[in-house]
Amino acid sequence: MICIEAVIRPERIGAVTSALVDVGVPGFYYYNVTGQGRQAGVEVFVGRAGQTSTRSAVQKTCIRTVVEDGLKDKVIDAIIEASKSPGEGAIGDGKIFVTPMLDLARVRTNERGEAAL
C-alpha cells in the first residue's frame, strides 16, 4: 500500500476528484493549506490606488489517498492530467508525494492492511 498526497491549485479539486473516481479510487480526503514553494508567492492588488503587494503564502488544496501499489502510476497520471494547467503547465500547478503505508486499520471492523482499504 502507498499513500499519495498531492498539493494542487484549489480551483482544480473538482477535476482531480473526478479523475480519481474514474481510475477506481473512491476514497480520499482533501483540505485547504497555505504555503510557499518555488513560486515564492503571488502579487495581489491592495487598496484603491491599484497598489500591489507580494504575498509569500499561496492558497493550495492538499488531497490524500491510500491505494494498492499496482494503482500508483495510474493515480499519479490521473492527478497530473487533471491538475496541470493547459499547454505545458505553469509554475504553481502542484506537487505529488508518494510514501509507503506500513499498515492500515478500519476502526469499525478492525480489518487490517489492504482489507481495510
N, CA and C atoms as a LAMMPS dump frame, in Angstrom:
ITEM: TIMESTEP
0
ITEM: NUMBER OF ATOMS
351
ITEM: BOX BOUNDS ff ff ff
-5.0000000000000000e+02 5.0000000000000000e+02
-5.0000000000000000e+02 5.0000000000000000e+02
-5.0000000000000000e+02 5.0000000000000000e+02
ITEM: ATOMS id mol type element x y z
1 1 1 N 0.843 -1.18 0
2 1 2 C 0 0 0
3 1 3 C 0.886 1.24 0
4 2 1 N 0.388 2.272 -0.645
5 2 2 C 1.103 3.537 -0.678
6 2 3 C 0.137 4.688 -0.406
7 3 1 N 0.697 5.761 0.116
8 3 2 C -0.065 6.972 0.355
9 3 3 C 0.349 7.982 -0.715
10 4 1 N -0.615 8.542 -1.404
11 4 2 C -0.346 9.554 -2.425
12 4 3 C -0.987 10.85 -1.955
13 5 1 N -0.159 11.881 -1.856
14 5 2 C -0.621 13.188 -1.408
15 5 3 C -0.237 14.208 -2.464
16 6 1 N -1.207 14.98 -2.911
17 6 2 C -0.95 15.977 -3.947
18 6 3 C -1.354 17.354 -3.44
19 7 1 N -0.486 18.328 -3.682
20 7 2 C -0.77 19.723 -3.361
21 7 3 C -1.047 20.408 -4.692
22 8 1 N -2.273 20.898 -4.857
23 8 2 C -2.711 21.418 -6.154
24 8 3 C -3.395 22.772 -5.992
25 9 1 N -3.712 23.39 -7.127
26 9 2 C -4.48 24.634 -7.11
27 9 3 C -5.908 24.331 -6.634
28 10 1 N -6.465 25.177 -5.762
29 10 2 C -7.814 24.911 -5.234
30 10 3 C -8.882 24.791 -6.319
31 11 1 N -8.752 25.547 -7.389
32 11 2 C -9.78 25.505 -8.434
33 11 3 C -9.762 24.206 -9.237
34 12 1 N -8.759 23.352 -9.053
35 12 2 C -8.656 22.094 -9.788
36 12 3 C -9.164 20.892 -8.987
37 13 1 N -9.635 21.106 -7.755
38 13 2 C -10.013 19.975 -6.906
39 13 3 C -11.156 19.154 -7.5
40 14 1 N -12.127 19.784 -8.127
41 14 2 C -13.23 19.044 -8.748
42 14 3 C -12.756 18.125 -9.851
43 15 1 N -11.866 18.623 -10.699
44 15 2 C -11.334 17.808 -11.794
45 15 3 C -10.497 16.651 -11.257
46 16 1 N -9.714 16.907 -10.207
47 16 2 C -8.855 15.858 -9.647
48 16 3 C -9.689 14.774 -8.962
49 17 1 N -10.688 15.156 -8.19
50 17 2 C -11.505 14.131 -7.525
51 17 3 C -12.271 13.299 -8.545
52 18 1 N -12.752 13.912 -9.61
53 18 2 C -13.422 13.152 -10.676
54 18 3 C -12.459 12.184 -11.344
55 19 1 N -11.229 12.629 -11.589
56 19 2 C -10.221 11.765 -12.214
57 19 3 C -9.888 10.582 -11.318
58 20 1 N -9.823 10.802 -10.006
59 20 2 C -9.537 9.704 -9.078
60 20 3 C -10.654 8.665 -9.103
61 21 1 N -11.885 9.115 -9.078
62 21 2 C -13.019 8.184 -9.134
63 21 3 C -12.991 7.402 -10.446
64 22 1 N -12.65 8.085 -11.549
65 22 2 C -12.601 7.428 -12.857
66 22 3 C -11.556 6.315 -12.929
67 23 1 N -10.441 6.428 -12.184
68 23 2 C -9.41 5.383 -12.219
69 23 3 C -9.603 4.344 -11.117
70 24 1 N -10.727 4.44 -10.382
71 24 2 C -11.029 3.413 -9.394
72 24 3 C -10.613 3.721 -7.972
73 25 1 N -10.495 4.989 -7.638
74 25 2 C -10.135 5.389 -6.28
75 25 3 C -11.318 6.147 -5.671
76 26 1 N -12.192 5.447 -4.951
77 26 2 C -13.368 6.121 -4.403
78 26 3 C -13.11 6.838 -3.081
79 27 1 N -12.011 6.491 -2.413
80 27 2 C -11.742 7.058 -1.092
81 27 3 C -10.567 8.009 -1.085
82 28 1 N -10.801 9.215 -0.605
83 28 2 C -9.76 10.235 -0.489
84 28 3 C -10.29 11.333 0.41
85 29 1 N -9.41 12.2 0.856
86 29 2 C -9.88 13.402 1.535
87 29 3 C -9.005 14.554 1.117
88 30 1 N -9.525 15.752 1.286
89 30 2 C -8.748 16.931 0.917
90 30 3 C -9.024 18.062 1.898
91 31 1 N -8.068 18.98 1.97
92 31 2 C -8.158 20.102 2.886
93 31 3 C -7.361 21.268 2.316
94 32 1 N -7.713 22.471 2.727
95 32 2 C -7.033 23.665 2.246
96 32 3 C -5.791 23.931 3.071
97 33 1 N -4.727 24.325 2.379
98 33 2 C -3.459 24.646 3.03
99 33 3 C -2.932 25.972 2.469
100 34 1 N -2.005 26.558 3.176
101 34 2 C -1.345 27.763 2.727
102 34 3 C 0.15 27.522 2.831
103 35 1 N 0.892 27.89 1.788
104 35 2 C 2.322 27.653 1.833
105 35 3 C 3.064 28.354 0.726
106 36 1 N 4.316 27.991 0.603
107 36 2 C 5.183 28.62 -0.388
108 36 3 C 6.146 27.587 -0.941
109 37 1 N 6.329 27.632 -2.246
110 37 2 C 7.304 26.776 -2.907
111 37 3 C 8.197 27.64 -3.772
112 38 1 N 8.65 27.1 -4.881
113 38 2 C 9.481 27.87 -5.802
114 38 3 C 8.781 29.107 -6.329
115 39 1 N 7.458 29.049 -6.356
116 39 2 C 6.665 30.166 -6.857
117 39 3 C 6.938 31.427 -6.037
118 40 1 N 7.263 31.257 -4.769
119 40 2 C 7.631 32.347 -3.86
120 40 3 C 6.557 33.417 -3.751
121 41 1 N 5.317 33.036 -3.789
122 41 2 C 4.24 33.981 -3.57
123 41 3 C 3.611 34.507 -4.83
124 42 1 N 2.609 35.335 -4.648
125 42 2 C 1.895 35.937 -5.76
126 42 3 C 1.752 37.428 -5.514
127 43 1 N 1.576 38.171 -6.586
128 43 2 C 1.36 39.604 -6.477
129 43 3 C -0.134 39.868 -6.477
130 44 1 N -0.598 40.65 -5.507
131 44 2 C -2.019 40.948 -5.397
132 44 3 C -2.229 42.448 -5.345
133 45 1 N -3.396 42.89 -5.784
134 45 2 C -3.756 44.301 -5.718
135 45 3 C -4.334 44.602 -4.345
136 46 1 N -3.897 45.729 -3.755
137 46 2 C -4.413 46.151 -2.448
138 46 3 C -4.802 47.616 -2.518
139 47 1 N -5.809 47.983 -1.817
140 47 2 C -6.212 49.384 -1.761
141 47 3 C -6.873 49.866 -3.029
142 48 1 N -7.251 51.121 -3.036
143 48 2 C -7.948 51.703 -4.177
144 48 3 C -7.002 52.271 -5.226
145 49 1 N -5.78 52.536 -4.868
146 49 2 C -4.85 53.19 -5.786
147 49 3 C -4.2 52.214 -6.756
148 50 1 N -4.624 50.982 -6.724
149 50 2 C -4.047 49.995 -7.634
150 50 3 C -2.659 49.551 -7.229
151 51 1 N -2.323 49.731 -5.967
152 51 2 C -1.015 49.305 -5.479
153 51 3 C -0.976 47.779 -5.42
154 52 1 N 0.22 47.238 -5.572
155 52 2 C 0.367 45.788 -5.483
156 52 3 C 1.239 45.43 -4.292
157 53 1 N 1.038 44.226 -3.818
158 53 2 C 1.81 43.694 -2.712
159 53 3 C 2.085 42.224 -3.01
160 54 1 N 3.215 41.73 -2.557
161 54 2 C 3.531 40.317 -2.772
162 54 3 C 3.22 39.533 -1.506
163 55 1 N 2.419 38.491 -1.66
164 55 2 C 2.128 37.583 -0.548
165 55 3 C 2.981 36.346 -0.725
166 56 1 N 3.739 36.019 0.308
167 56 2 C 4.612 34.85 0.186
168 56 3 C 3.825 33.548 0.32
169 57 1 N 2.698 33.584 0.996
170 57 2 C 1.892 32.378 1.171
171 57 3 C 0.831 32.298 0.078
172 58 1 N 0.662 31.111 -0.475
173 58 2 C -0.283 30.891 -1.563
174 58 3 C -1.286 29.827 -1.128
175 59 1 N -2.558 30.028 -1.469
176 59 2 C -3.603 29.059 -1.155
177 59 3 C -3.465 27.835 -2.063
178 60 1 N -3.491 26.658 -1.484
179 60 2 C -3.462 25.394 -2.216
180 60 3 C -4.444 24.434 -1.566
181 61 1 N -4.705 23.33 -2.228
182 61 2 C -5.518 22.262 -1.663
183 61 3 C -4.679 20.997 -1.678
184 62 1 N -4.705 20.278 -0.574
185 62 2 C -3.96 19.027 -0.449
186 62 3 C -4.975 17.883 -0.482
187 63 1 N -4.737 16.918 -1.354
188 63 2 C -5.624 15.755 -1.449
189 63 3 C -4.797 14.503 -1.167
190 64 1 N -5.352 13.594 -0.368
191 64 2 C -4.606 12.404 0.055
192 64 3 C -5.46 11.16 -0.122
193 65 1 N -4.807 10.093 -0.578
194 65 2 C -5.468 8.802 -0.702
195 65 3 C -4.46 7.698 -0.427
196 66 1 N -4.952 6.531 -0.067
197 66 2 C -4.115 5.341 0.118
198 66 3 C -4.635 4.297 -0.856
199 67 1 N -3.711 3.737 -1.665
200 67 2 C -4.103 2.765 -2.686
201 67 3 C -3.146 1.578 -2.688
202 68 1 N -3.55 0.527 -3.384
203 68 2 C -2.67 -0.624 -3.585
204 68 3 C -1.501 -0.194 -4.466
205 69 1 N -0.363 -0.847 -4.314
206 69 2 C 0.84 -0.489 -5.074
207 69 3 C 0.604 -0.485 -6.583
208 70 1 N -0.21 -1.398 -7.071
209 70 2 C -0.448 -1.526 -8.506
210 70 3 C -1.16 -0.327 -9.125
211 71 1 N -1.815 0.487 -8.313
212 71 2 C -2.538 1.654 -8.83
213 71 3 C -1.69 2.928 -8.848
214 72 1 N -0.479 2.849 -8.332
215 72 2 C 0.344 4.055 -8.163
216 72 3 C 0.47 4.885 -9.434
217 73 1 N 0.951 4.309 -10.514
218 73 2 C 1.178 5.077 -11.742
219 73 3 C -0.121 5.613 -12.327
220 74 1 N -1.173 4.82 -12.255
221 74 2 C -2.473 5.233 -12.771
222 74 3 C -2.997 6.464 -12.016
223 75 1 N -2.858 6.442 -10.695
224 75 2 C -3.335 7.543 -9.861
225 75 3 C -2.498 8.801 -10.088
226 76 1 N -1.187 8.647 -10.141
227 76 2 C -0.314 9.802 -10.365
228 76 3 C -0.608 10.432 -11.722
229 77 1 N -0.729 9.612 -12.756
230 77 2 C -1.037 10.138 -14.092
231 77 3 C -2.376 10.87 -14.111
232 78 1 N -3.376 10.33 -13.407
233 78 2 C -4.698 10.961 -13.359
234 78 3 C -4.627 12.316 -12.662
235 79 1 N -3.872 12.399 -11.571
236 79 2 C -3.739 13.669 -10.851
237 79 3 C -3.021 14.699 -11.717
238 80 1 N -1.941 14.285 -12.378
239 80 2 C -1.203 15.211 -13.236
240 80 3 C -2.09 15.724 -14.356
241 81 1 N -2.793 14.83 -15.012
242 81 2 C -3.652 15.216 -16.134
243 81 3 C -4.74 16.199 -15.695
244 82 1 N -5.326 15.946 -14.517
245 82 2 C -6.441 16.778 -14.055
246 82 3 C -6.003 18.096 -13.428
247 83 1 N -4.791 18.164 -12.916
248 83 2 C -4.382 19.374 -12.198
249 83 3 C -3.46 20.292 -12.994
250 84 1 N -2.93 19.808 -14.093
251 84 2 C -1.983 20.591 -14.886
252 84 3 C -2.698 21.693 -15.67
253 85 1 N -2.101 22.878 -15.692
254 85 2 C -2.643 23.987 -16.479
255 85 3 C -2.551 23.648 -17.961
256 86 1 N -3.424 24.232 -18.786
257 86 2 C -3.402 23.941 -20.227
258 86 3 C -2.022 24.197 -20.848
259 87 1 N -1.709 23.446 -21.878
260 87 2 C -0.415 23.583 -22.551
261 87 3 C 0.666 22.828 -21.807
262 88 1 N 1.753 23.504 -21.562
263 88 2 C 2.902 22.89 -20.89
264 88 3 C 2.811 22.938 -19.373
265 89 1 N 1.704 23.448 -18.835
266 89 2 C 1.592 23.61 -17.391
267 89 3 C 2.142 24.96 -16.977
268 90 1 N 2.063 25.244 -15.686
269 90 2 C 2.519 26.533 -15.175
270 90 3 C 3.116 26.357 -13.79
271 91 1 N 3.965 27.295 -13.407
272 91 2 C 4.512 27.281 -12.056
273 91 3 C 3.343 27.36 -11.09
274 92 1 N 3.371 26.521 -10.068
275 92 2 C 2.295 26.515 -9.078
276 92 3 C 1.224 25.469 -9.321
277 93 1 N 1.396 24.632 -10.365
278 93 2 C 0.406 23.585 -10.625
279 93 3 C 0.375 22.537 -9.52
280 94 1 N 1.468 22.346 -8.817
281 94 2 C 1.452 21.448 -7.663
282 94 3 C 2.582 20.448 -7.612
283 95 1 N 2.505 19.602 -6.597
284 95 2 C 3.479 18.539 -6.365
285 95 3 C 2.72 17.306 -5.886
286 96 1 N 3.302 16.132 -6.161
287 96 2 C 2.724 14.869 -5.706
288 96 3 C 3.784 14.139 -4.887
289 97 1 N 3.393 13.688 -3.706
290 97 2 C 4.293 12.974 -2.813
291 97 3 C 3.778 11.546 -2.647
292 98 1 N 4.678 10.573 -2.752
293 98 2 C 4.314 9.163 -2.616
294 98 3 C 5.145 8.569 -1.482
295 99 1 N 4.463 7.962 -0.51
296 99 2 C 5.151 7.358 0.627
297 99 3 C 4.583 5.969 0.894
298 100 1 N 5.415 5.059 1.412
299 100 2 C 4.901 3.724 1.737
300 100 3 C 3.971 3.793 2.948
301 101 1 N 2.949 2.962 2.934
302 101 2 C 1.997 2.877 4.031
303 101 3 C 2.261 1.548 4.723
304 102 1 N 2.729 1.589 5.946
305 102 2 C 3.103 0.369 6.65
306 102 3 C 1.906 -0.463 7.075
307 103 1 N 0.864 0.185 7.533
308 103 2 C -0.302 -0.555 7.972
309 103 3 C -1.513 0.369 7.923
310 104 1 N -2.67 -0.242 8.013
311 104 2 C -3.929 0.481 7.939
312 104 3 C -4.954 -0.322 8.712
313 105 1 N -5.818 0.336 9.464
314 105 2 C -6.858 -0.365 10.22
315 105 3 C -8.182 0.357 10.048
316 106 1 N -9.217 -0.409 9.762
317 106 2 C -10.571 0.16 9.703
318 106 3 C -11.125 0.101 11.121
319 107 1 N -11.517 1.24 11.653
320 107 2 C -11.96 1.326 13.036
321 107 3 C -13.207 0.485 13.283
322 108 1 N -14.182 0.566 12.399
323 108 2 C -15.464 -0.111 12.606
324 108 3 C -15.328 -1.63 12.711
325 109 1 N -14.525 -2.246 11.804
326 109 2 C -14.456 -3.712 11.738
327 109 3 C -13.137 -4.289 12.224
328 110 1 N -12.169 -3.437 12.483
329 110 2 C -10.821 -3.838 12.879
330 110 3 C -10.088 -4.599 11.791
331 111 1 N -10.52 -4.46 10.532
332 111 2 C -9.786 -5.057 9.409
333 111 3 C -8.439 -4.362 9.306
334 112 1 N -7.43 -5.109 8.833
335 112 2 C -6.078 -4.553 8.741
336 112 3 C -5.555 -4.676 7.324
337 113 1 N -4.58 -3.86 6.99
338 113 2 C -3.907 -3.913 5.695
339 113 3 C -4.832 -3.589 4.533
340 114 1 N -4.593 -4.25 3.402
341 114 2 C -5.367 -3.977 2.183
342 114 3 C -6.849 -4.289 2.338
343 115 1 N -7.199 -5.172 3.261
344 115 2 C -8.619 -5.473 3.505
345 115 3 C -9.354 -4.242 4.042
346 116 1 N -8.616 -3.339 4.669
347 116 2 C -9.225 -2.128 5.24
348 116 3 C -9.394 -1.016 4.23
349 117 1 N -8.803 -1.175 3.049
350 117 2 C -8.964 -0.146 2.014
351 117 3 C -10.405 -0.081 1.576
